[in-house]
Amino acid sequence: MSTTAAPASGLQGKTLFITGASRGIGLAIAKRAARDGANIVILAKTTDPNPKLPGTIYSAAAEIEAAGGKALPLAVDIRDDDAVFAAVAKAVETFGGIDVLINNASAISMTNTEATPMKRFDLMNGINARGTYLCTAACLPELKKSAAAGRKPQVLTMSPPLSMKTHWFAPHTAYSMAKYGMSMCTLGHAGEFKKWGIAVNSLWPRTAIATAAMQMIPGVDTALCRTPEIMADAAYCVLTNSAFETGNFYIDDAVLVAHGITDLDGYAVTPGNKNFLPDFFVD
């Protein structure tokens, strides 16, 4: 892929650098882009199958290629600076550049202060806030080249609208800090990168999404969730928007409705369900 060649349509020929793409929302976004013939750089830590946590970078690559895309699976811990910069270099070597960064990788622990050891605090902030910042910084030179070539580069981060209210912090201060750290990257980088023509936005679900991470939270009934495909379709709408829009905190169903997709029944884990679990951070 040459960074000087404009894509024919949608995401065809574009290169997406996606963190946490071995399963869940990251993989769903990758497969949706693959249907256009996009190149997908898969960043995740899982290389060996785990019966409790299905999906590896290699199984994800197979699914992406089966959907019509090209895949580059890379085993990367986004807390490792050298590994992230090496992944960017490998992406450029393989596909010629990077047009889209999806900051999806995230760690979650819905615990209060007494039940959150500092090791867990560091894990969440290292992956969520720091990892998002690091991946964005590492991809920035390539995103600037993409902008100069007229390819409309974007950064899309899976993080919530910034709502500084006590009830979003009190039950799980450490997680809220880490997740809002991702959103603060969107807020700051949107303003910083606007002069280069790089759009930076966040996307977040209105309802809980049935992912492996959600299944690990006590008391969550995934039967009352929506599937990751709603986030994938919403992300696709954002990424293929012809207008330059930056600094937005999009909600999945609102994006779809704005694009004329009003029948959302197909995204329900349980067919016919209307009583979905609301996600965190959505007022």
C-alpha positions as CSV (number, residue, x, y, z in Angstrom):
1,M,0.0,0.0,0.0
2,S,1.3,3.4,-1.0
3,T,0.4,6.3,1.2
4,T,0.1,8.4,-1.9
5,A,-2.7,6.4,-3.4
6,A,-6.2,7.5,-2.4
7,P,-8.5,4.7,-1.3
8,A,-11.2,3.8,-3.9
9,S,-14.1,3.6,-1.4
10,G,-14.8,3.2,2.3
11,L,-11.7,1.8,4.0
12,Q,-10.4,-0.1,1.0
13,G,-6.6,0.1,0.9
14,K,-6.4,1.9,4.2
15,T,-4.3,0.6,7.0
16,L,-5.8,0.4,10.5
17,F,-3.6,-0.1,13.6
18,I,-5.9,-1.6,16.2
19,T,-4.9,-2.3,19.8
20,G,-6.7,-5.2,21.6
21,A,-7.8,-6.6,18.3
22,S,-7.6,-10.3,19.2
23,R,-11.2,-10.5,20.4
24,G,-14.3,-8.5,21.3
25,I,-14.9,-4.9,20.0
26,G,-11.4,-4.6,18.5
27,L,-11.8,-7.7,16.4
28,A,-15.4,-6.7,15.4
29,I,-14.1,-3.4,14.1
30,A,-11.2,-5.1,12.3
31,K,-13.5,-7.5,10.6
32,R,-15.9,-4.7,9.5
33,A,-13.0,-2.8,8.0
34,A,-11.7,-6.0,6.4
35,R,-15.0,-6.3,4.4
36,D,-13.8,-3.2,2.5
37,G,-10.4,-4.8,1.9
38,A,-8.5,-2.8,4.5
39,N,-5.1,-3.7,6.0
40,I,-5.3,-4.5,9.7
41,V,-2.4,-4.4,12.1
42,I,-3.4,-6.5,15.1
43,L,-1.8,-5.5,18.4
44,A,-2.6,-7.8,21.4
45,K,-0.8,-9.9,23.9
46,T,-2.6,-13.2,23.4
47,T,-0.6,-15.7,21.3
48,D,-1.7,-19.0,22.8
49,P,-5.3,-20.2,23.1
50,N,-6.9,-19.8,26.5
51,P,-10.2,-21.7,27.2
52,K,-11.4,-18.9,29.5
53,L,-10.5,-16.1,27.1
54,P,-11.0,-17.2,23.5
55,G,-9.1,-15.5,20.6
56,T,-5.4,-15.0,19.8
57,I,-3.7,-12.6,17.4
58,Y,-3.4,-15.5,14.9
59,S,-7.1,-16.6,15.1
60,A,-8.0,-12.9,14.7
61,A,-5.8,-12.6,11.6
62,A,-7.5,-15.7,10.1
63,E,-10.9,-14.1,10.6
64,I,-9.8,-10.8,9.2
65,E,-8.4,-12.4,6.1
66,A,-11.5,-14.5,5.7
67,A,-13.6,-11.3,5.8
68,G,-11.5,-9.9,2.9
69,G,-8.8,-7.9,4.5
70,K,-5.0,-8.3,5.0
71,A,-3.7,-8.9,8.5
72,L,-0.5,-8.3,10.3
73,P,-0.6,-10.0,13.8
74,L,1.8,-8.6,16.3
75,A,2.3,-9.7,19.9
76,V,2.6,-6.4,21.7
77,D,2.1,-5.2,25.3
78,I,1.2,-1.5,24.8
79,R,2.9,-0.7,28.1
80,D,6.2,-1.5,26.4
81,D,7.5,1.7,24.6
82,D,10.0,-0.2,22.4
83,A,7.5,-2.8,21.4
84,V,4.9,-0.2,20.3
85,F,7.4,1.7,18.2
86,A,8.7,-1.5,16.7
87,A,5.1,-2.4,15.8
88,V,4.6,0.9,14.0
89,A,7.8,0.3,12.0
90,K,6.6,-3.2,11.1
91,A,3.3,-1.8,10.0
92,V,5.0,0.7,7.7
93,E,7.3,-1.9,6.4
94,T,4.4,-4.2,5.6
95,F,1.7,-1.9,4.4
96,G,3.5,1.4,3.6
97,G,1.9,3.6,6.3
98,I,-0.9,4.0,8.9
99,D,-4.1,5.8,8.2
100,V,-6.2,4.9,11.2
101,L,-5.4,4.2,14.9
102,I,-8.0,2.4,17.0
103,N,-7.2,2.7,20.7
104,N,-9.3,-0.2,21.9
105,A,-7.0,-2.1,24.4
106,S,-8.2,-1.6,28.0
107,A,-8.0,-3.2,31.4
108,I,-10.9,-3.2,33.8
109,S,-11.4,-3.7,37.5
110,M,-14.7,-2.5,39.0
111,T,-13.2,-2.4,42.5
112,N,-13.2,0.2,45.3
113,T,-10.1,1.6,46.8
114,E,-9.7,-1.0,49.5
115,A,-10.0,-3.8,46.9
116,T,-7.7,-2.3,44.4
117,P,-4.0,-3.1,44.9
118,M,-1.5,-0.7,43.4
119,K,-0.4,-3.4,40.9
120,R,-4.0,-3.4,39.5
121,F,-4.1,0.4,39.6
122,D,-0.8,0.5,37.6
123,L,-2.1,-2.1,35.1
124,M,-5.2,-0.1,34.3
125,N,-3.5,3.2,34.0
126,G,-0.6,1.7,32.1
127,I,-2.8,0.1,29.5
128,N,-5.7,2.6,29.3
129,A,-4.3,6.1,29.7
130,R,-0.6,5.6,29.1
131,G,-1.1,3.0,26.4
132,T,-3.5,5.2,24.5
133,Y,-1.1,8.1,24.7
134,L,1.9,6.0,23.7
135,C,0.2,4.4,20.7
136,T,-1.1,7.8,19.5
137,A,2.4,9.3,19.9
138,A,4.0,6.4,18.1
139,C,1.6,6.5,15.2
140,L,1.6,10.3,14.8
141,P,4.4,10.6,12.3
142,E,2.6,8.2,10.0
143,L,-0.8,9.8,10.5
144,K,0.8,13.2,9.5
145,K,2.1,11.6,6.3
146,S,-1.4,10.1,5.7
147,A,-2.9,13.6,6.1
148,A,-0.4,15.1,3.7
149,A,-1.3,12.5,1.1
150,G,-5.0,13.4,1.5
151,R,-6.0,10.1,3.0
152,K,-8.1,11.6,5.9
153,P,-6.3,9.9,8.9
154,Q,-8.2,9.4,12.1
155,V,-7.6,8.3,15.7
156,L,-10.7,6.6,17.3
157,T,-10.5,5.7,20.9
158,M,-13.0,3.4,22.7
159,S,-13.6,5.7,25.7
160,P,-16.5,7.5,27.3
161,P,-17.8,11.1,27.3
162,L,-16.1,13.1,30.1
163,S,-18.6,13.4,32.9
164,M,-17.0,14.6,36.1
165,K,-19.7,13.4,38.5
166,T,-19.1,11.6,41.8
167,H,-21.2,8.6,41.0
168,W,-19.0,7.7,38.1
169,F,-15.9,7.6,40.3
170,A,-16.9,6.6,43.8
171,P,-17.5,2.8,43.2
172,H,-14.3,2.4,41.2
173,T,-12.0,5.4,41.3
174,A,-9.0,3.7,39.8
175,Y,-10.8,2.4,36.8
176,S,-12.6,5.7,36.2
177,M,-9.3,7.5,36.3
178,A,-7.8,5.1,33.8
179,K,-10.7,5.2,31.4
180,Y,-11.2,8.9,31.5
181,G,-7.5,9.2,30.9
182,M,-8.2,7.8,27.4
183,S,-10.9,10.3,26.9
184,M,-8.6,13.2,27.9
185,C,-6.2,12.0,25.2
186,T,-9.1,12.5,22.7
187,L,-9.9,15.9,24.1
188,G,-6.3,17.1,24.0
189,H,-5.1,15.4,20.8
190,A,-8.2,16.6,18.8
191,G,-7.1,20.2,19.5
192,E,-3.4,19.5,19.0
193,F,-3.7,17.5,15.7
194,K,-6.4,19.6,14.0
195,K,-3.8,21.7,12.3
196,W,-2.5,18.6,10.5
197,G,-6.0,17.4,9.4
198,I,-6.0,14.4,11.7
199,A,-9.4,13.7,13.2
200,V,-9.5,12.4,16.8
201,N,-12.7,11.1,18.4
202,S,-14.0,8.7,21.0
203,L,-16.7,6.1,20.7
204,W,-18.6,4.4,23.6
205,P,-21.6,2.1,23.9
206,R,-24.9,3.2,25.4
207,T,-25.5,-0.4,26.6
208,A,-23.2,-3.0,28.0
209,I,-21.5,-5.1,25.3
210,A,-21.0,-8.8,25.5
211,T,-17.3,-9.2,25.6
212,A,-14.9,-11.5,27.5
213,A,-14.1,-8.6,29.8
214,M,-17.8,-8.0,30.6
215,Q,-18.2,-11.7,31.3
216,M,-15.6,-11.5,34.0
217,I,-17.5,-8.8,36.0
218,P,-19.5,-10.4,38.8
219,G,-23.2,-9.9,38.5
220,V,-23.3,-8.9,34.8
221,D,-25.8,-10.9,32.7
222,T,-24.5,-10.8,29.1
223,A,-27.9,-12.0,27.9
224,L,-29.0,-8.4,28.6
225,C,-26.1,-6.9,26.4
226,R,-25.6,-6.0,22.8
227,T,-23.1,-7.6,20.6
228,P,-19.7,-6.0,19.6
229,E,-21.0,-5.6,16.1
230,I,-23.0,-2.5,17.1
231,M,-19.7,-0.8,18.0
232,A,-18.1,-2.0,14.8
233,D,-20.8,-0.6,12.6
234,A,-20.8,2.7,14.5
235,A,-17.0,2.9,14.2
236,Y,-17.3,2.2,10.5
237,C,-19.7,5.1,10.2
238,V,-17.3,7.4,12.0
239,L,-14.3,6.3,10.0
240,T,-16.0,6.6,6.6
241,N,-17.6,10.0,7.3
242,S,-16.7,12.3,4.4
243,A,-16.8,15.4,6.7
244,F,-13.8,16.3,8.9
245,E,-15.2,16.0,12.5
246,T,-12.9,16.0,15.5
247,G,-13.1,16.1,19.3
248,N,-16.4,14.2,19.5
249,F,-17.5,11.7,22.1
250,Y,-19.8,9.5,20.1
251,I,-22.4,7.0,21.5
252,D,-22.8,4.0,19.3
253,D,-26.6,3.9,18.8
254,A,-26.7,7.7,18.2
255,V,-24.1,7.4,15.5
256,L,-26.1,4.6,13.7
257,V,-29.4,6.6,13.9
258,A,-27.6,9.7,12.5
259,H,-26.6,7.5,9.6
260,G,-30.1,6.2,9.0
261,I,-29.8,2.9,10.8
262,T,-32.8,2.8,13.2
263,D,-33.5,-0.9,13.5
264,L,-31.1,-2.1,16.2
265,D,-32.8,-5.3,17.1
266,G,-30.2,-7.4,15.4
267,Y,-27.5,-6.3,17.9
268,A,-29.3,-7.8,20.9
269,V,-27.5,-10.9,22.4
270,T,-31.0,-12.1,23.3
271,P,-33.4,-11.7,20.3
272,G,-36.3,-9.5,21.2
273,N,-34.8,-8.1,24.4
274,K,-35.4,-4.4,25.0
275,N,-34.2,-4.2,28.6
276,F,-30.5,-3.7,28.1
277,L,-27.9,-3.2,30.8
278,P,-26.7,0.4,30.6
279,D,-23.0,1.0,30.2
280,F,-20.9,3.0,32.6
281,F,-20.3,6.7,32.2
282,V,-23.4,7.5,30.1
283,D,-25.6,10.1,31.8
